Amino acid sequence: TGEGGSTFLPCAGGLVQLCRTHLHGSYGERNGTTEGDGIVHFIDVSPGQMELRISTWDQRYVEVRDATGIPIDTDDWSTGVFWANTTSTINNRITGADRGAWSAFEAARMGAIWLKDRTGYEMSKVTINWPSGTWPSSSGSIIEVPADGGHIWNQGTILHEYGHCVHFAVRGGSFPYSDGLDPHYIDSVSNGPFALTE
């Protein structure tokens, strides 16, 4: 839902890593992907201390990266360590402003699925860096979304930038040559190549 809202939607298509923890650290035991209802199943897991890590990466269409860290890495959340037996059910809710990463992830992922279903074209992975830049923009297969302005929550903005990535890819890795910078305002006079890119 939008920033500060109270509705919670399932996180579909996210990578979930089941990690077994021990005295000296942890290791990834299984990977899974959340279904449309936000659920992932791990079958035949032996009991023990576990942790789940949920990532904004579907291993196919889109990855959202936290641009505040060094190095920039995939946004992820952890359940913390818990004891699991053979029939454990673990619930996790991602809340707060960083839920914006899921909002962008869902928008771009659904755009990719819509494109594939409608046209058969399967777009290669697009990376969304957030927070990054001063205005939403895209270059090749990278989308930059700034911290302020609420753009990360705006599905239309994310899909607009995703569309630039698709256009870039289907043109073979280039945009039409545009002579100079366009002011990018409503009712401005735009040159043809820039208009086509937009």
C-alpha positions as CSV (number, residue, x, y, z in Angstrom):
1,T,0.0,0.0,0.0
2,G,1.0,3.6,-0.1
3,E,3.3,5.2,2.4
4,G,1.7,5.5,5.8
5,G,-1.3,3.4,4.7
6,S,-2.8,0.6,6.6
7,T,-3.5,-2.0,4.0
8,F,-1.0,-4.9,3.6
9,L,-0.7,-6.9,0.4
10,P,1.1,-10.2,-0.1
11,C,4.7,-10.0,-1.4
12,A,4.5,-12.1,-4.6
13,G,7.5,-13.2,-6.6
14,G,10.1,-12.4,-4.0
15,L,13.2,-14.6,-3.3
16,V,13.1,-16.3,0.1
17,Q,16.2,-17.9,1.5
18,L,15.9,-20.4,4.3
19,C,19.1,-20.2,6.4
20,R,20.1,-22.7,9.1
21,T,21.9,-20.9,11.9
22,H,24.5,-22.2,14.3
23,L,27.0,-20.9,16.8
24,H,29.4,-19.6,14.1
25,G,27.0,-18.1,11.6
26,S,24.5,-19.4,9.1
27,Y,24.2,-20.9,5.7
28,G,21.6,-21.0,3.1
29,E,19.8,-24.3,3.0
30,R,17.0,-23.7,0.5
31,N,15.7,-21.0,-1.8
32,G,12.1,-20.4,-2.8
33,T,9.9,-17.8,-4.4
34,T,6.7,-16.4,-2.8
35,E,3.5,-17.3,-4.7
36,G,0.7,-14.8,-5.5
37,D,-0.5,-15.0,-1.9
38,G,2.9,-14.2,-0.5
39,I,3.5,-17.8,0.7
40,V,6.5,-20.0,0.1
41,H,6.7,-23.7,1.1
42,F,9.9,-25.6,2.2
43,I,9.3,-29.3,2.3
44,D,11.2,-32.0,4.2
45,V,13.3,-29.6,6.3
46,S,14.8,-31.1,9.4
47,P,14.2,-29.2,12.7
48,G,16.6,-26.6,14.0
49,Q,17.4,-22.9,14.4
50,M,16.4,-21.1,11.2
51,E,16.2,-17.6,9.7
52,L,14.3,-16.5,6.6
53,R,15.6,-13.7,4.4
54,I,13.2,-12.1,2.0
55,S,14.6,-10.2,-1.0
56,T,13.2,-7.9,-3.7
57,W,14.6,-10.1,-6.4
58,D,12.6,-12.6,-8.5
59,Q,15.7,-14.1,-10.2
60,R,14.2,-13.2,-13.6
61,Y,12.6,-9.8,-14.2
62,V,13.5,-7.3,-11.5
63,E,15.7,-6.5,-8.6
64,V,15.4,-3.6,-6.2
65,R,18.7,-2.5,-4.6
66,D,19.2,-0.4,-1.5
67,A,21.4,2.4,-2.8
68,T,22.2,3.7,0.7
69,G,24.7,0.9,1.3
70,I,28.2,0.2,0.2
71,P,28.3,-1.9,-1.9
72,I,24.7,-1.4,-3.2
73,D,22.9,-4.6,-2.6
74,T,19.5,-6.2,-3.0
75,D,16.9,-4.9,-0.5
76,D,16.1,-7.7,1.9
77,W,14.5,-8.3,5.3
78,S,15.1,-11.0,7.9
79,T,12.7,-12.7,10.3
80,G,15.4,-13.1,12.9
81,V,16.3,-16.5,14.3
82,F,13.6,-18.9,15.3
83,W,13.2,-22.6,16.1
84,A,11.5,-24.6,13.4
85,N,10.1,-28.1,13.5
86,T,8.8,-30.1,10.5
87,T,5.5,-28.3,10.4
88,S,6.3,-24.7,11.4
89,T,4.4,-21.8,9.9
90,I,6.3,-18.5,10.1
91,N,4.5,-15.2,9.4
92,N,6.4,-12.0,8.5
93,R,5.1,-8.5,7.7
94,I,7.3,-5.9,6.1
95,T,6.3,-2.4,7.3
96,G,7.6,1.1,7.3
97,A,9.1,3.3,4.6
98,D,11.3,0.6,3.2
99,R,8.1,-1.2,2.1
100,G,8.5,1.2,-0.9
101,A,11.1,-1.2,-2.3
102,W,8.3,-3.9,-2.5
103,S,6.0,-1.4,-4.1
104,A,8.5,-0.7,-6.9
105,F,9.4,-4.4,-7.2
106,E,5.7,-5.4,-7.6
107,A,5.0,-2.7,-10.2
108,A,8.0,-3.6,-12.4
109,R,7.5,-7.3,-12.0
110,M,3.8,-7.0,-13.0
111,G,4.8,-4.9,-16.0
112,A,7.2,-7.6,-17.1
113,I,4.6,-10.3,-16.7
114,W,2.0,-8.2,-18.6
115,L,4.5,-7.6,-21.4
116,K,5.3,-11.3,-21.7
117,D,1.6,-12.4,-21.6
118,R,0.5,-9.8,-24.2
119,T,3.4,-10.0,-26.6
120,G,5.6,-13.0,-25.8
121,Y,8.6,-10.7,-25.3
122,E,10.5,-11.6,-22.2
123,M,12.5,-8.6,-20.9
124,S,15.8,-9.3,-19.3
125,K,16.4,-8.2,-15.7
126,V,15.9,-4.6,-14.7
127,T,17.5,-3.2,-11.6
128,I,15.9,-0.4,-9.6
129,N,18.3,1.6,-7.3
130,W,16.5,3.4,-4.5
131,P,17.1,6.0,-3.2
132,S,19.3,7.3,-6.0
133,G,19.4,10.4,-8.1
134,T,17.3,13.6,-8.0
135,W,14.5,12.6,-10.4
136,P,13.2,9.2,-11.6
137,S,15.2,8.1,-14.6
138,S,16.4,5.1,-16.5
139,S,19.5,4.2,-18.4
140,G,19.7,0.8,-20.2
141,S,18.5,-1.7,-17.6
142,I,18.9,0.5,-14.5
143,I,16.2,2.7,-13.0
144,E,17.1,5.4,-10.5
145,V,14.4,6.5,-8.0
146,P,15.1,9.4,-5.6
147,A,14.4,9.3,-1.9
148,D,11.9,12.1,-1.8
149,G,8.8,12.9,-3.8
150,G,7.1,9.5,-3.1
151,H,8.1,8.2,-6.6
152,I,8.9,4.8,-5.2
153,W,5.2,4.3,-4.3
154,N,3.9,5.5,-7.7
155,Q,3.2,2.5,-9.9
156,G,2.8,4.8,-13.0
157,T,6.2,6.3,-12.5
158,I,7.9,2.9,-12.1
159,L,6.2,1.5,-15.1
160,H,7.1,4.6,-17.2
161,E,10.8,4.2,-16.3
162,Y,10.4,0.4,-16.9
163,G,9.0,1.2,-20.4
164,H,12.2,3.2,-21.2
165,C,14.3,0.1,-20.3
166,V,12.1,-2.1,-22.6
167,H,12.4,0.5,-25.4
168,F,16.2,0.5,-24.9
169,A,16.4,-3.3,-25.0
170,V,14.2,-3.8,-28.1
171,R,16.2,-1.2,-30.0
172,G,19.3,-3.3,-29.5
173,G,20.8,-1.3,-26.6
174,S,20.3,2.3,-27.8
175,F,17.9,5.2,-27.9
176,P,17.3,7.3,-31.0
177,Y,19.9,10.1,-31.3
178,S,18.5,13.2,-29.7
179,D,20.1,16.6,-30.5
180,G,20.5,18.3,-27.1
181,L,18.5,18.1,-23.9
182,D,14.8,18.3,-23.9
183,P,13.1,20.4,-21.2
184,H,10.7,17.5,-20.5
185,Y,7.7,19.6,-19.7
186,I,4.1,19.4,-20.8
187,D,3.4,21.5,-23.9
188,S,7.1,21.9,-24.7
189,V,8.4,21.5,-28.2
190,S,10.2,18.2,-28.4
191,N,12.4,16.9,-31.2
192,G,11.3,13.6,-32.8
193,P,13.9,11.2,-31.3
194,F,13.2,12.5,-27.8
195,A,9.5,12.3,-28.4
196,L,9.8,8.6,-29.5
197,T,11.9,7.8,-26.5
198,E,9.3,9.3,-24.2
